[in-house]
Amino acid sequence: MVVDGEIWVGTTKEGEGVFLLPQMANRHGLIAGATGTGKTVTLKVLAESFSDLGVPVFMADVKGDIAGIMKKGTESADMQARIERFGLSERGFAYQGYPVTFWDVFGEKGIQLRTTISEMGPMLLSRILGLNDLQSSLMTIAFKIADDNDLLLIDTKDLKALLSYIAEHNKEFSEEYGNIAKASINTITRAVVALELEGGETFFGETALNITDWFSTGEGGRGMIHILDSESLISNGKLYSTFLLWLLSELFETLPEVGDLEKPKMVFFFDEAHLLFNGAPKVLLEKIEQVVKLIRSKGVGVYFCTQNPRDIPDGVLAQLGNKIEHALHAYTPAEQKAVKAAAMSFRENPDFDTYEAIMALGTGEAVISFLNEDGTPGICEQAAILPPRCSFGSISDAERDHAIKASMLYSKYAKAIDPDSAYEFLQRMGLEEEARREEEKEQELADKEAAKQAAAEEKAAAKAAERAEREKEREKQKEANVRKRAVKSVGSSVAGTVGREVGKSVGSKFGKFGKTLGGNVGASLGRGILSTLFKS
């Protein structure tokens, strides 16, 4: 409740009010306490007050009981007793509901809240997927490859297409980006498929949230209270915490530096904050600490709500100047040590023992310490938390549906858009590569066929030339044989005639018989001599 420009949170046993200064609200805060000690009521009281100041608020509704902030509270004996106890009637207390916009990453109990793979970034995405250090490094390389090739990573099918492309061309990419094991890429792809089965297809896509849409006011200039339904989301602790961290990072990256303001530009409540730090790698813890340190200068206040302060790392806890500690239970030495550590984080009040006070607090009571005007921690006070002006309970499905569709942002984010991105680009590239490979294959076959045809033609030509040469040789041989036979015939005839004449001349001396015999012998001798001469 806002009184004289300050946020009235509770009242001490002595009737003194405990106030949070709006100008110190962006110094962040902690709301801690065991289950059932009143943390949800405290969240509502703070959210109402910031809204009354015109400051937009973000809250995660883990149990479904935050949604009742849209409805005004109802009169009851218990509420009447509280009003009288705190003297609220004199302060103008009245029941009222607050302007609310419901969001849901699954699009079931709120306006569809989406982001893109590129906006989530490799570090947070690796945490969602549960990747180890090596796989996280490969995810970073994948994002670098996408950036270098102007590939838009909008949804999970874009990421899978990119990973598949990298796996197919891992040898080429390894030369420039270092060793890329195909088996590791396949492991990341399986993690993406598992995320899709958990609903990842719905919250990665367009239209992605424009965080500036959250800087709006409702009726009467009250700040809009943006509620993320997290009843289903909380079942996946890594997904829940990483998504909220992304929202915080978006605020940090989007908003300009503004320095110290009279009141925050926005207040971000992180319920079940221990999930943010469970199992977070060192590099992520460093990023969280950096964001918490620096986002104050952007005018954003961050309030972590958890069961025990020890859930928050010391580096982050040191940045939380405003503290509301509900009751803690300590049944073991370790738990007692944790309570003592929580008590020691407060500026001591000499009127009571902080450790004993925290252990003895009742429901709706807390040990509170807010920052003074000069930024120093105030002395802690034991106080009872004011009741909210809104309903304690939840809302019906019909009331929620009406609020969702009545929002001015509903039409902007209701319909999913599938733009031309990495999946389509790589698909076209794949078709082009396939067409090119097919063309190269056809050309290779054509070249082989042409070479085969040329070889066949060359072989046929060689055979034809060989046949022609043999035919030519045969013709030459034939001509030689003809000439040889002709010469032989003529020579034989001449030699025979000459021989017979010689033989007859010689044989005539021996009579008629000798003449005949001499002629025949002379002819044979003459032919033999002539044949020998031709052969030689």
Residue, then its C-alpha position, 0 to 999 in steps of 0.5 A: m500500500v502506498v502512503d505519502g509516496e512510500i510503500w507501506v509493507g508492514t507494521t512493528k509490534e509497537g505500531e510503527g510502519v515499515f516502508l520501502l522507499p521507491q527510489m531504493a526499490n531498484r537496489h533489488g531485494l530478497i523475500a525468503g521463508a519456509t513454505g506457508t510462512g506468507k511469502t505469496v501475500t508479501l509478493k502481492v502486497l509489493a506488486e500492488s504497491f508498485s502498480d499503484l505507483g505506475v510501475p509495471v511488474f513481472m511475476a511468475d505464478v508457480k502455484g496458480d494463486i498469484a492470478g487472483i491479483m486481478k480481482k478485488g478482495t472480499e470482506s471477511a472476519d479475518m480481513q476485518a480484524r487485519i484492517e483494524r489491527f493495522g489501522l488501514s481504514e484511516r489510510g484509505f484502504a479499499y478492496q480492488g483488483y489490478p490490471v493484469t496481462f497473462w502470459d504462458v510459454f505454452g499458450e494455454k493459460g495466457i498470451q503465447l510468449r515466444t522468443t527465437i533461438s537466436e535471441m535465447g543465445p547459445m549459453l542459455l540454450s545449452r543450459i535448457l538442453g542440458l549440454n556438457d561443456l564440450q557440447s556447449s562449445l559446439m553450440t557456440i560454434a553453431f551460432k557463429i556459423a549461423d551468424d557468418n552465413d546470415l542464417l536466421l535461427i527462429d525455431t527448433k527446426d532451424l536449429k536442427a537444420l543448421l546442426s544437420y548441415i554442420a554435421e554433413h560438412n564438418k570437415e569443411f567447417s573444422e578447418e575454420y572453426g576447429n574440430i567438430a565431431k559429428a557424434s557430438i552434433n548428433t547428441i545436441t540434435r537429440a537434445v533438441v528433439a527432446l525439448e520439442l517433445e516437452g513443448g519447445e516447438t511452441f515457445f521458440g518462434e515468431t512473433a517473439l516478445n518485444i519486451t517494450d510492450w511490458f512498459s504499459t499502464g492500465e486503468g488509472g495509470r496503474g502499472m500493468i502486472h504481467i503474470l507468467d503462468s508457470e504451473s506446467l513450466i515449473s516441472n522443468g526447473k531448468l527451462y523455467s529458470t532459464f526462460l526467466l533469466w532470458l527475460l531478465s537479460e532482455l530487459f538488461e539489453t533493451l533498456p538504456e542507462v538511466g541512473d537513479l530514478e525516483k521509482p523503478k521503470m519495472v520490477f521483476f519478481f523471480d519466484e522459486a529462485h533457487l532453480l536459477f542457480n541449481g547446477a548452473p555452470k560457473v560462466l552462467l553464474e557469473k553472467i547472472e551476477q553481472v546482470v543483477k549488478l548492472i541492471r539497477s542502472k537500467g531502472v529495473g528492480v529484481y526481487f528473488c523469492t526463495q525458501n532459504p537465503r543460502d539458495i542465493p550465491d553470495g555474489v548475488l546476495a550481496q546485491l540485494g539491499n532490501k530484505i524480507e525474511h519470513a520464518l525459517h525452521a532449523y531442525t539440524p545443525a546445518e539448518q541452524k547454521a543457515v538461519k544464523a547466516a541469514a540473521m547475520s546478514f541483517r543490520e542488528n537491532p538491539d531490541f531483539d535477537t535476530y536469530e531467535a526472532i526469525m525462528a519464532l516468526g508466525t505466518g504473515e510476520a517477517v524480519i525486514s530491512f530496507l535501504n535508507e535514503d543514503g543507500t545504507p541498510g536500515i536496522c532490521e525490524q520485526a513486523a507483520i505484513l499488511p494484507p493485500r487489497c486483491s483477492f487471496g484466491s485464484i480465478s476461474d478459467a472463464e475469468r482468465d480467458h476473458a482477461i487474456k482476450a481483452s488484452m491489447l497484446y492478444s492479437k499481436y502474439a496470438k498467431a504464430i508466424d513461420p518466416d523464411s529462415a535457416y530451415e528454408f535457406l538450407q533446404r533450398m541450398g540442399l536442393e541446389e546442391e542435390a541438383r548440382r550433384e545430379e548434374e555433375k553425375e549426369q555430366e560424368l556419365a556423359d563424359k564416360e560415355a563419350a570417352k567410351q565411344a571415342a575409344a571404340e571409334e579409335k579402336a575401330a579405326a585402328k582395326a580398319a587401318e590394320r585391315a587396310e595395311r594387311e590388305k595392302e600387304r596381300e596385294k603387294q604380295k599378290e603382285a609380287n607372286v604374279r611377277k615372280r610366276a611370270v618371270k619364272s614361266v618366261g625364264s623356264s621357257v627360255a632356259g628350256t629352249v636354250g637348254r634343248e638347243v644346246g643339248k641337241s647340239v651336243g647330242s647330235k653327235f650321238g645320233k637321233f636318240g642322243k639329240t632327243l635326250g640331250g635336248n631334254v636334259g639341257a632344258s631341265l638344266g637350263r630351267g634349274i639354273l634360271s630358277t636358282l638365279f631368280k631366287s638369289 
